[in-house]
Amino acid sequence: MATGSLTIDLDALVSNWKALDAASGAGVETAAVVKADGYGLGGARVARALARAGARRFFVAVAEEGAELRQALGPHPEICVFGGHMAGDSDMISDLGLVPMLNSVEQLTRHFEALPGAPFGIQLDTGMNRLGLEVAEWAAVAEIALAAGPTLVMSHLACSDDPDSPVNAKQLEMFRAMTDGCGVPRSLAATGGILLGPEYHFDVTRPGVGLYGGLPFEEAAPVAHLSLPVIQTREIEQGEIVGYGGTWTADEDTVMATVAAGYGDGLIRAMGNKGHLFHEGIPCAILGRVSMDLITVDVSHLDHAPRALDILGVDQTVDDVAEAAGTIGYEILTGLGGGRYRRQYTGGQG
């Protein structure tokens, strides 16, 4: 077949969750972030494996993702929506028992008027300036909001992937100033925050990218394994060009393989002339530009023509690929969700 094979190792996923759960410490609930279709790896399958492992609270970006997750998980796990209560979401939130993280006075008003008594959480802005109630807004509504009984008060760290950033301590101080004594479970740490240490953990941690094998969780087991079939192998003579724009010219006779994947499958175009694929642990350089459906690779140094080459797995992480493309592992992972890959899942039954 001329499509790549994407294998998702659910045992590795569960192992990563358990490791981050242990790092979160005793008495802290470890949730799971499964937004963007489980970071491109299949939200339903990912969430069910994590639920079997012990996760009881899940986070998604928008209510529509929550609806899909509820269908996959059934009625019991708590599904929190980072985007809060948007206009038109009331029926979905009510019918499916979703818990919106309310981000503004407008959302608080909408939720309390449309669904009085329905569960909700609150998101505070402690310095990231993206979502959440700012200090003055929170001061104005905190008494009313807390009296209504939120299930969680949370914020999000802007620089947790850099443990030396002074922003982390500033946000921690702000979060404490805004929430100490509130009497409600609190959450500040995603993957990076867990690794910053216990003072960032509070009552609930929310690991995301670390579950899927990404930095800053350096000890994460690889979850996504992507193998790309070779469509054709050919000999390139010295002086010939390869690919659009002729950005690579052979300085010697070269054996080249063309594999079936490209930026149409979420593989970043900027990897051209920089990234590598692997065959049995041996790196093979990408030659020329990554095109929509094809990548060309130097296989001159292999002792036989390969039937497939690997781009993700034990030899190369999502962050290795991202570094070659000048991006981050998140983009590589979420890009896998739109690819034409044949998916298979292993493990995850424990």
Secondary structure, 3 states (H helix, E strand, C coil): CCCCEEEEEHHHHHHHHHHHHHHHCCCCEECEECHHHHHCCCHHHHHHHHHHHCCCEEEECCHHHHHHHHHHHCCCCEEEECCCCCCCCHHHHHHHCCEEEECCHHHHHHHHHHCCCCCCEEEECCCCCCCCECHHHHHHHHHHHHHCCCCCEECCCCCCCCCCCHHHHHHHHHHHHHHCCCCCCEECCCHHHHHHCHHHCCCEECCCHHHHCCCCCCCCCCCEEEEEEEEEEEEECCCCEECHHHCEECCCCEEEEEEECCHHHCCCHHHCCCCEEEECCEEEEECCCCCCCEEEEECCCCCCCCCEEEEECCCCCHHHHHHHHCCCHHHHHHHHHHCCCEEEEECCCC
